[in-house]
C-alpha cells in the first residue's frame, strides 16, 4: 500500500483552485518541478486521485495528467491525454505535467510549482508512516543526509532496515514506539552508493565545488568558495545551483553546507588522499591560539545590547545546558545556523568557549554587570 502523501497540502490546495478556475477556451497548466527524489511523480499520482474525488474526468499518460472538470461536457472517449488541445476549446481543462513542455495549442494560464524539501516535522511523519514508529533524535539527525527529499528518505530507511541498523524501543503506554539507529550512526551501503553516484553525475565544475567544501568548515559562503576555486561569485552561481540540486549541499542562510557530515565523508572518499591534503594545505597553517585564549580569565562584563534578538535567544538556551542540536529543535533552525549564531556571540564578546558564555550568563543582571 502506498504511503500517505506528506507535506504537500499547499500544492494540493493550489491544484484545486486551478481546477475550479479552468474554463472553455482558457485551459490551465500546472507544471511540477523540483530536484531529484523530491516527489514530483508521487504528487502527480495524488493529484489524479484528487481530480477524481472532485468529480473531474481524468486521463493519465507518463509525466502528465489531463483533467476535464465537468464530465457532462465530455463526449465518450474524448479525454485523451495525448491531445488536450482538442478539448480545451470546448471544455474546462487543467493539465498537470512533470517537468514537461506546456500545451502547444491555445494560450494557457501556466503555473509552475517547485517542490521544496520536507520540513523536520514532516520528515519525522514520513518515517513514522514508513516504520509505524516515531523516529528519535538520532534517527532524525541521520535523516538530514536525505536533504528533506522523500525518495531519498525512504531509500535511507530501506537501507538501514536491510542492514539491521534500526532498533525499536520498548512500547510506552498511549505512545508510539520509538525507533533509533543501532550503534554508531553510519550510512547504509545503498545510500552511500546513491550519494557517490549523485556526485559522479555532476558537471566537472560543480563536482569540484562540492569537493572544495570538504576543505573548509561548514557552512561556507560563496565568496569563500570563489577564493578557493579562483573565480567570481557570479561565475560560481550555475555550479552552486547544480550542487544544491544534487542534495549534497544545502543552503544555510546565505552560505552552503553539507546536508550531513557523513555526506562530507562520501565526497572525501571520492578524492585521492593527496588532493584532500592539498586542499586543506591551501587553507594555510593552523592558526595559533591567541594568547588571550590560552590564559583567558573568566570574562566579567558584556554589553548584551551587541547581540541580535536571535543571538540573545541562542545564548540563553546555551545557559540552559542545551546542545546545538537541542537548540536547533527549539528554534526550528538547523544546527549549522545555531553554530553560526554562537560564533557571532563569541566574536562580539571575545569568548573562546561555551563555558565562558555560561559564566557571563550567570553574572547577567548582577549589580555592576551590563
Sine and cosine of phi, psi and omega as CSV:
sin_phi,cos_phi,sin_psi,cos_psi,sin_omega,cos_omega
0.00,0.00,0.70,-0.72,-0.04,-1.00
-0.95,0.32,0.63,-0.78,0.00,-1.00
-0.93,0.37,0.45,-0.89,0.06,-1.00
-0.90,0.43,0.53,-0.85,0.05,-1.00
-0.96,0.28,0.74,-0.67,-0.10,-1.00
-0.83,-0.56,0.71,-0.70,0.14,-0.99
0.99,0.15,0.25,0.97,-0.02,-1.00
-0.84,-0.55,0.48,0.88,-0.02,-1.00
-0.88,0.48,-0.63,0.78,-0.01,-1.00
-0.89,0.45,-0.65,0.76,0.00,-1.00
-0.92,0.39,-0.63,0.77,0.01,-1.00
-0.92,0.39,-0.63,0.78,0.04,-1.00
-0.90,0.44,-0.66,0.75,0.01,-1.00
-0.91,0.41,-0.61,0.79,0.07,-1.00
-0.85,0.53,-0.71,0.70,0.00,-1.00
-0.88,0.48,-0.64,0.76,0.02,-1.00
-0.89,0.46,-0.71,0.71,-0.02,-1.00
-0.92,0.40,-0.61,0.79,0.01,-1.00
-0.90,0.43,-0.63,0.78,0.01,-1.00
-0.94,0.34,-0.49,0.87,-0.04,-1.00
-0.99,0.13,-0.29,0.96,-0.03,-1.00
-0.87,0.49,0.62,-0.79,-0.03,-1.00
-0.59,-0.81,0.41,-0.91,0.05,-1.00
-0.82,0.58,0.74,-0.67,0.00,-1.00
0.99,0.13,-0.10,1.00,0.02,-1.00
-0.69,-0.72,0.96,0.29,-0.02,-1.00
-0.93,0.37,0.44,-0.90,0.07,-1.00
-0.92,-0.39,0.57,-0.82,0.01,-1.00
-0.79,-0.61,0.76,-0.64,0.07,-1.00
-0.89,-0.45,0.89,-0.45,-0.02,-1.00
-0.98,-0.22,0.86,-0.51,0.05,-1.00
-1.00,-0.05,0.77,-0.64,-0.03,-1.00
-0.64,-0.77,0.23,-0.97,0.02,-1.00
0.41,-0.91,0.13,-0.99,-0.04,-1.00
-0.95,0.31,0.17,-0.99,0.02,-1.00
-0.84,0.54,0.56,-0.83,0.08,-1.00
0.92,0.39,0.27,0.96,-0.01,-1.00
-0.99,0.11,-0.27,0.96,0.11,-0.99
0.97,-0.24,0.44,0.90,0.02,-1.00
-0.88,0.47,-0.72,0.70,-0.01,-1.00
-0.89,0.46,-0.65,0.76,0.02,-1.00
-0.90,0.44,-0.68,0.73,0.01,-1.00
-0.91,0.41,-0.61,0.79,0.02,-1.00
-0.86,0.51,-0.69,0.72,0.03,-1.00
-0.90,0.43,-0.63,0.78,0.01,-1.00
-0.91,0.41,-0.62,0.78,0.01,-1.00
-0.93,0.38,-0.55,0.84,0.08,-1.00
-0.89,0.46,-0.68,0.73,0.04,-1.00
-0.92,0.40,-0.65,0.76,0.03,-1.00
-0.88,0.47,-0.64,0.77,0.03,-1.00
-0.87,0.49,-0.66,0.75,0.04,-1.00
-0.90,0.43,-0.62,0.78,0.04,-1.00
-0.91,0.42,-0.52,0.85,0.05,-1.00
-0.97,0.25,-0.10,0.99,0.01,-1.00
1.00,-0.01,0.21,0.98,-0.01,-1.00
-0.99,0.10,0.42,-0.91,0.19,-0.98
-0.99,0.15,0.76,-0.64,-0.11,-0.99
-0.82,-0.58,0.77,-0.64,0.10,-0.99
-0.81,-0.58,0.67,-0.74,-0.08,-1.00
-0.87,-0.50,0.49,-0.87,0.16,-0.99
-0.54,-0.84,0.26,-0.97,-0.04,-1.00
-0.81,0.58,0.86,-0.51,0.06,-1.00
0.97,0.24,0.17,0.99,-0.03,-1.00
-0.38,-0.92,0.60,-0.80,0.16,-0.99
-0.79,-0.61,0.56,-0.83,0.04,-1.00
-0.87,-0.49,0.80,-0.60,-0.04,-1.00
-0.85,-0.52,0.74,-0.67,0.14,-0.99
-0.93,-0.36,0.89,-0.45,-0.19,-0.98
-0.87,0.50,-0.67,0.74,-0.07,-1.00
-0.94,-0.33,0.93,-0.37,0.00,-1.00
-0.87,0.48,-0.51,0.86,-0.05,-1.00
-0.89,0.46,-0.37,0.93,-0.03,-1.00
-1.00,0.01,0.08,1.00,-0.03,-1.00
-0.97,-0.25,0.67,-0.74,0.21,-0.98
-1.00,0.07,0.51,-0.86,-0.03,-1.00
-0.81,0.59,0.75,-0.66,0.09,-1.00
0.99,0.13,0.11,0.99,-0.06,-1.00
-1.00,-0.04,-0.17,0.98,-0.01,-1.00
-0.99,0.17,0.93,0.37,-0.04,-1.00
-0.99,-0.12,0.90,-0.43,-0.05,-1.00
-0.90,0.43,-0.28,0.96,0.00,-1.00
-0.97,0.24,-0.37,0.93,-0.10,-1.00
-0.72,-0.69,0.86,0.51,0.00,-1.00
-0.90,0.44,-0.42,0.91,-0.01,-1.00
-0.87,0.50,-0.54,0.84,-0.03,-1.00
-0.93,0.36,-0.46,0.89,-0.02,-1.00
-0.99,0.12,-0.52,0.85,-0.22,-0.98
-0.89,0.45,-0.46,0.89,-0.05,-1.00
-0.94,0.35,-0.46,0.89,-0.12,-0.99
-0.84,-0.54,-0.05,1.00,-0.06,-1.00
-0.62,-0.78,0.45,-0.89,0.06,-1.00
-0.96,0.26,0.95,-0.32,-0.14,-0.99
-0.90,-0.44,0.69,-0.72,0.17,-0.99
-0.84,-0.54,0.81,-0.59,0.05,-1.00
-0.94,-0.35,0.79,-0.62,0.07,-1.00
-0.92,-0.40,0.82,-0.57,-0.03,-1.00
-0.84,-0.54,0.41,-0.91,0.06,-1.00
-0.95,-0.30,0.99,-0.13,0.03,-1.00
0.81,0.59,0.61,0.79,-0.03,-1.00
-0.89,-0.45,0.35,-0.94,0.09,-1.00
-0.86,0.51,0.43,-0.90,-0.04,-1.00
-1.00,0.08,-0.14,-0.99,-0.07,-1.00
-0.87,0.50,0.59,-0.81,0.05,-1.00
-0.99,-0.11,-0.09,1.00,-0.08,-1.00
-0.99,-0.11,-0.91,-0.43,-0.10,-0.99
-0.93,0.37,0.41,-0.91,0.06,-1.00
-0.84,0.54,0.69,-0.72,-0.07,-1.00
-0.82,-0.58,0.43,-0.90,0.12,-0.99
-1.00,0.06,0.96,-0.28,-0.15,-0.99
-0.98,-0.22,0.74,-0.68,0.04,-1.00
-0.78,-0.63,0.69,-0.72,0.02,-1.00
-0.88,-0.47,0.75,-0.66,0.04,-1.00
-0.88,-0.48,0.85,-0.52,0.07,-1.00
-0.99,-0.17,0.91,-0.42,-0.03,-1.00
-0.95,0.30,0.76,-0.65,0.02,-1.00
-0.99,-0.17,0.09,-1.00,0.00,-1.00
-0.93,0.37,0.45,-0.89,0.09,-1.00
-0.93,0.36,0.57,-0.82,0.10,-0.99
-0.96,0.28,0.17,-0.99,-0.08,-1.00
-0.85,0.53,-0.69,0.73,-0.02,-1.00
-0.91,0.42,-0.63,0.78,0.00,-1.00
-0.94,0.34,-0.54,0.84,0.08,-1.00
-0.88,0.48,-0.70,0.71,0.02,-1.00
-0.89,0.45,-0.65,0.76,0.02,-1.00
-0.89,0.46,-0.65,0.76,0.01,-1.00
-0.90,0.43,-0.67,0.74,0.02,-1.00
-0.90,0.43,-0.65,0.76,0.03,-1.00
-0.88,0.47,-0.68,0.73,0.01,-1.00
-0.90,0.44,-0.58,0.81,-0.04,-1.00
-0.97,0.23,-0.63,0.78,-0.12,-0.99
-0.96,-0.28,-0.22,0.97,-0.06,-1.00
0.94,0.34,0.40,0.92,0.01,-1.00
-0.48,-0.88,0.46,-0.89,-0.05,-1.00
-0.99,0.11,0.76,-0.65,0.04,-1.00
-0.93,0.35,0.73,-0.68,0.11,-0.99
-0.99,0.16,-0.02,-1.00,-0.09,-1.00
-0.89,0.45,-0.58,0.82,-0.02,-1.00
-0.91,0.41,-0.70,0.72,0.01,-1.00
-0.94,0.35,-0.64,0.77,0.03,-1.00
-0.89,0.46,-0.60,0.80,0.04,-1.00
-0.92,0.39,-0.68,0.73,0.02,-1.00
-0.89,0.46,-0.53,0.85,-0.01,-1.00
-0.91,0.41,-0.23,0.97,0.07,-1.00
-0.89,0.46,-0.34,0.94,0.07,-1.00
-0.81,0.58,-0.54,0.84,-0.08,-1.00
-0.99,0.14,-0.07,1.00,0.04,-1.00
0.81,0.59,0.56,0.83,0.09,-1.00
0.97,0.26,0.25,0.97,-0.05,-1.00
-0.99,-0.13,0.87,-0.49,-0.11,-0.99
-0.81,0.59,-0.70,0.71,-0.01,-1.00
-0.88,0.48,-0.65,0.76,0.00,-1.00
-0.94,0.33,-0.57,0.82,0.04,-1.00
-0.90,0.44,-0.73,0.68,-0.01,-1.00
-0.91,0.41,-0.58,0.82,0.06,-1.00
-0.91,0.42,-0.66,0.75,0.04,-1.00
-0.88,0.47,-0.73,0.69,-0.01,-1.00
-0.89,0.46,-0.65,0.76,0.02,-1.00
-0.89,0.46,-0.67,0.74,0.01,-1.00
-0.91,0.41,-0.68,0.73,0.04,-1.00
-0.88,0.48,-0.64,0.76,0.00,-1.00
-0.92,0.39,-0.70,0.72,-0.01,-1.00
-0.86,0.51,-0.61,0.79,-0.08,-1.00
-1.00,-0.08,0.17,0.99,0.05,-1.00
0.92,0.40,0.55,0.84,-0.06,-1.00
-0.99,-0.15,0.16,0.99,0.04,-1.00
-0.93,-0.38,0.58,-0.81,0.01,-1.00
-0.70,-0.71,0.79,-0.61,0.04,-1.00
-0.99,0.10,0.69,-0.72,0.08,-1.00
-0.98,0.18,0.13,-0.99,0.03,-1.00
-0.94,0.34,0.66,-0.75,0.01,-1.00
-0.90,0.44,0.65,-0.76,0.03,-1.00
-0.93,-0.36,0.54,-0.84,-0.02,-1.00
-0.86,0.50,0.78,-0.63,0.07,-1.00
0.88,0.47,0.34,0.94,0.01,-1.00
-0.72,-0.70,0.43,-0.90,0.12,-0.99
-0.91,0.41,0.51,-0.86,0.20,-0.98
-0.93,0.36,0.49,-0.87,0.04,-1.00
-0.98,-0.18,0.43,-0.90,0.06,-1.00
-0.80,-0.61,0.66,-0.75,-0.06,-1.00
-0.71,-0.70,0.03,-1.00,0.03,-1.00
-1.00,-0.07,0.77,-0.64,0.01,-1.00
-0.97,0.25,0.69,-0.73,0.07,-1.00
0.90,0.44,-0.48,-0.88,0.01,-1.00
-0.96,0.27,0.75,-0.66,-0.02,-1.00
-0.88,0.48,0.81,-0.59,0.06,-1.00
-0.57,-0.82,0.26,-0.96,-0.01,-1.00
-1.00,0.10,0.69,-0.73,0.17,-0.99
-0.92,0.39,0.38,-0.93,-0.10,-1.00
-0.87,0.49,-0.64,0.77,-0.04,-1.00
-0.90,0.43,-0.55,0.83,0.04,-1.00
-0.95,0.30,-0.65,0.76,0.03,-1.00
-0.87,0.49,-0.69,0.73,0.02,-1.00
-0.90,0.44,-0.65,0.76,0.01,-1.00
-0.88,0.47,-0.69,0.72,0.00,-1.00
-0.92,0.40,-0.66,0.75,0.03,-1.00
-0.89,0.45,-0.63,0.78,0.03,-1.00
-0.91,0.41,-0.65,0.76,0.02,-1.00
-0.87,0.48,-0.63,0.78,0.04,-1.00
-0.92,0.39,-0.68,0.73,-0.04,-1.00
-0.90,0.44,-0.50,0.87,-0.07,-1.00
-1.00,0.06,-0.05,1.00,0.09,-1.00
-0.94,0.33,0.43,-0.90,0.16,-0.99
-0.90,0.44,0.36,-0.93,-0.05,-1.00
-0.84,0.55,-0.72,0.69,0.00,-1.00
-0.88,0.47,-0.66,0.75,0.00,-1.00
-0.93,0.38,-0.61,0.79,0.03,-1.00
-0.91,0.43,-0.65,0.76,0.03,-1.00
-0.90,0.44,-0.60,0.80,0.02,-1.00
-0.89,0.45,-0.74,0.67,0.00,-1.00
-0.87,0.49,-0.67,0.74,0.01,-1.00
-0.91,0.41,-0.55,0.83,0.02,-1.00
-0.91,0.41,-0.51,0.86,-0.01,-1.00
-0.90,0.43,-0.39,0.92,0.02,-1.00
-0.91,0.40,-0.32,0.95,-0.10,-1.00
-1.00,0.06,-0.14,0.99,-0.07,-1.00
-0.77,-0.63,0.27,-0.96,0.06,-1.00
-0.96,0.29,0.61,-0.79,0.09,-1.00
-1.00,0.01,0.52,-0.85,-0.08,1.00
-0.98,0.18,0.38,-0.92,-0.03,-1.00
-0.82,-0.57,0.65,-0.76,-0.04,-1.00
-0.99,0.17,0.46,-0.89,0.10,-0.99
-0.84,0.54,-0.55,0.84,0.02,-1.00
-0.89,0.45,-0.65,0.76,0.03,-1.00
-0.91,0.40,-0.63,0.78,0.03,-1.00
-0.91,0.41,-0.59,0.81,0.03,-1.00
-0.90,0.43,-0.56,0.83,0.07,-1.00
-0.91,0.42,-0.68,0.74,-0.02,-1.00
-0.91,0.41,-0.65,0.76,-0.14,-0.99
-1.00,-0.10,-0.08,1.00,0.07,-1.00
0.94,0.35,0.81,0.58,0.04,-1.00
-0.41,-0.91,-0.15,-0.99,0.03,-1.00
-0.99,-0.10,0.35,-0.94,0.05,-1.00
-0.89,0.46,-0.67,0.74,0.01,-1.00
-0.88,0.48,-0.66,0.75,0.02,-1.00
-0.91,0.42,-0.42,0.91,-0.01,-1.00
-0.99,0.14,-0.26,0.97,-0.16,-0.99
-0.81,0.58,-0.73,0.69,0.03,-1.00
-0.87,0.50,-0.60,0.80,0.00,-1.00
-0.95,0.32,-0.61,0.79,0.06,-1.00
-0.89,0.46,-0.71,0.70,0.00,-1.00
-0.88,0.47,-0.65,0.76,0.01,-1.00
-0.92,0.39,-0.64,0.77,0.01,-1.00
-0.91,0.42,-0.65,0.76,0.04,-1.00
-0.92,0.39,-0.62,0.78,0.01,-1.00
-0.89,0.45,-0.47,0.88,0.00,-1.00
-0.96,0.27,-0.36,0.93,-0.05,-1.00
0.99,0.11,-0.07,1.00,0.05,-1.00
-0.95,0.33,-0.62,0.78,0.10,-0.99
-0.94,-0.35,0.48,-0.88,0.05,-1.00
-0.75,-0.67,0.46,-0.89,0.05,-1.00
-0.97,0.25,0.67,-0.75,0.10,-1.00
-0.77,-0.64,1.00,-0.07,-0.13,-0.99
0.90,0.44,-0.82,-0.58,0.03,-1.00
-1.00,-0.07,0.17,0.99,-0.07,-1.00
-0.87,-0.49,-0.03,-1.00,0.00,-1.00
-0.83,-0.56,0.49,-0.87,0.05,-1.00
-0.45,-0.89,0.35,-0.94,0.15,-0.99
-0.92,0.39,0.56,-0.83,0.01,-1.00
-0.88,0.47,-0.44,0.90,0.06,-1.00
-0.35,-0.94,0.46,-0.89,0.00,-1.00
-0.89,0.45,-0.42,0.91,0.06,-1.00
-0.93,0.37,-0.42,0.91,0.10,-1.00
-0.94,0.35,-0.62,0.78,0.08,-1.00
-0.83,0.56,-0.66,0.75,-0.02,-1.00
-0.90,0.44,-0.62,0.79,0.04,-1.00
-0.90,0.44,-0.67,0.74,0.00,-1.00
-0.91,0.41,-0.69,0.73,0.02,-1.00
-0.88,0.48,-0.58,0.81,-0.01,-1.00
-0.92,0.39,-0.32,0.95,0.01,-1.00
-0.99,0.12,-0.08,1.00,-0.11,-0.99
-0.90,-0.43,0.58,-0.81,0.11,-0.99
-0.86,0.50,0.56,-0.83,0.00,-1.00
-0.84,0.55,-0.57,0.82,-0.01,-1.00
-0.91,0.42,-0.58,0.82,0.02,-1.00
-0.94,0.33,-0.67,0.74,0.04,-1.00
-0.86,0.51,-0.71,0.70,0.01,-1.00
-0.89,0.45,-0.63,0.77,-0.01,-1.00
-0.92,0.39,-0.65,0.76,0.02,-1.00
-0.88,0.47,-0.68,0.74,0.00,-1.00
-0.94,0.35,-0.54,0.84,0.02,-1.00
-0.91,0.42,-0.56,0.83,0.00,-1.00
-0.90,0.44,-0.31,0.95,0.03,-1.00
-0.97,0.23,-0.09,1.00,0.00,-1.00
1.00,0.01,0.23,-0.97,0.01,-1.00
-0.91,0.42,0.47,-0.88,0.04,-1.00
-0.82,0.57,0.68,-0.74,0.02,-1.00
-0.94,0.34,0.68,-0.73,0.06,-1.00
-0.95,0.32,0.64,-0.77,0.06,-1.00
-0.86,0.51,0.65,-0.76,0.04,-1.00
-0.90,0.43,0.57,-0.82,0.00,-1.00
-0.84,0.54,-0.58,0.82,-0.02,-1.00
-0.88,0.48,-0.59,0.81,-0.03,-1.00
-0.96,0.28,-0.53,0.85,-0.04,-1.00
-0.93,0.36,-0.55,0.84,-0.07,-1.00
-0.79,-0.62,0.43,0.90,-0.12,-0.99
-0.90,0.43,0.81,-0.59,0.13,-0.99
-0.96,0.27,0.32,-0.95,0.03,-1.00
-0.89,0.46,0.79,-0.61,-0.01,-1.00
-0.91,0.42,0.57,-0.82,-0.06,-1.00
-0.93,-0.36,-0.33,0.95,-0.03,-1.00
-0.71,-0.70,0.38,-0.93,0.06,-1.00
-0.33,-0.94,0.63,-0.78,0.07,-1.00
-1.00,-0.07,0.99,-0.11,-0.09,-1.00
-0.92,0.39,-0.29,0.96,0.03,-1.00
-0.93,0.37,-0.24,0.97,0.04,-1.00
-0.95,0.33,-0.34,0.94,-0.07,-1.00
-1.00,0.05,0.57,-0.82,0.14,-0.99
-0.96,0.28,0.18,-0.98,0.00,-1.00
-0.87,0.50,-0.66,0.75,-0.01,-1.00
-0.93,0.37,-0.64,0.77,0.02,-1.00
-0.90,0.43,-0.64,0.77,0.03,-1.00
-0.90,0.43,-0.63,0.78,0.03,-1.00
-0.90,0.44,-0.68,0.73,0.04,-1.00
-0.89,0.45,-0.69,0.73,0.00,-1.00
-0.87,0.50,-0.67,0.74,-0.02,-1.00
-0.92,0.40,-0.58,0.82,0.04,-1.00
-0.95,0.32,-0.53,0.85,0.13,-0.99
-0.88,0.48,-0.63,0.78,0.02,-1.00
-0.90,0.44,-0.33,0.94,0.06,-1.00
-1.00,0.00,0.16,0.99,0.03,-1.00
0.93,0.38,0.49,0.87,0.05,-1.00
-1.00,0.08,0.54,-0.84,0.08,-1.00
-0.98,0.18,0.19,-0.98,0.05,-1.00
-0.86,0.51,-0.63,0.78,0.00,-1.00
-0.90,0.44,-0.68,0.73,0.00,-1.00
-0.93,0.38,-0.63,0.78,0.04,-1.00
-0.90,0.44,-0.67,0.75,0.02,-1.00
-0.86,0.52,-0.66,0.76,0.03,-1.00
-0.90,0.43,-0.64,0.77,0.02,-1.00
-0.90,0.43,-0.64,0.77,-0.13,-0.99
-1.00,-0.05,-0.16,0.99,-0.06,-1.00
0.94,0.33,0.52,0.85,0.02,-1.00
-0.84,-0.54,0.14,-0.99,0.02,-1.00
-0.99,0.11,0.40,-0.92,0.08,-1.00
-0.85,0.53,-0.53,0.85,0.03,-1.00
-0.89,0.46,-0.64,0.77,0.02,-1.00
-0.91,0.41,-0.67,0.74,0.04,-1.00
-0.87,0.50,-0.69,0.73,0.01,-1.00
-0.88,0.48,-0.62,0.78,0.03,-1.00
-0.88,0.47,-0.72,0.70,0.01,-1.00
-0.89,0.46,-0.61,0.79,0.02,-1.00
-0.90,0.44,-0.66,0.75,0.03,-1.00
-0.89,0.46,-0.62,0.79,0.05,-1.00
-0.90,0.43,-0.66,0.75,0.02,-1.00
-0.90,0.44,-0.74,0.68,0.01,-1.00
-0.86,0.51,-0.66,0.75,-0.02,-1.00
-0.91,0.42,-0.70,0.71,-0.06,-1.00
-0.92,0.39,-0.55,0.84,-0.05,-1.00
-0.98,-0.19,-0.06,1.00,-0.03,-1.00
0.92,0.40,0.64,0.77,-0.05,-1.00
-0.99,-0.11,0.35,-0.94,0.02,-1.00
-0.90,-0.45,-0.22,0.98,-0.09,-1.00
-0.37,-0.93,0.22,-0.98,0.09,-1.00
-0.91,0.41,-0.52,0.86,0.00,-1.00
-0.87,0.50,-0.69,0.73,0.02,-1.00
-0.91,0.42,-0.61,0.79,0.02,-1.00
-0.91,0.42,-0.67,0.74,0.03,-1.00
-0.89,0.46,-0.61,0.80,0.04,-1.00
-0.87,0.49,-0.68,0.73,0.03,-1.00
-0.89,0.45,-0.66,0.75,-0.02,-1.00
-0.89,0.45,-0.60,0.80,0.01,-1.00
-0.92,0.39,-0.54,0.84,-0.01,-1.00
-0.99,0.13,-0.28,0.96,-0.06,-1.00
-0.87,0.50,0.73,-0.68,0.02,-1.00
1.00,-0.04,-0.22,0.98,0.05,-1.00
-0.96,0.28,0.44,-0.90,0.01,-1.00
-0.83,0.55,0.72,-0.70,0.05,-1.00
1.00,0.10,-0.03,1.00,0.03,-1.00
-0.92,-0.40,0.82,-0.57,-0.01,-1.00
-0.98,0.19,0.00,0.00,0.00,0.00
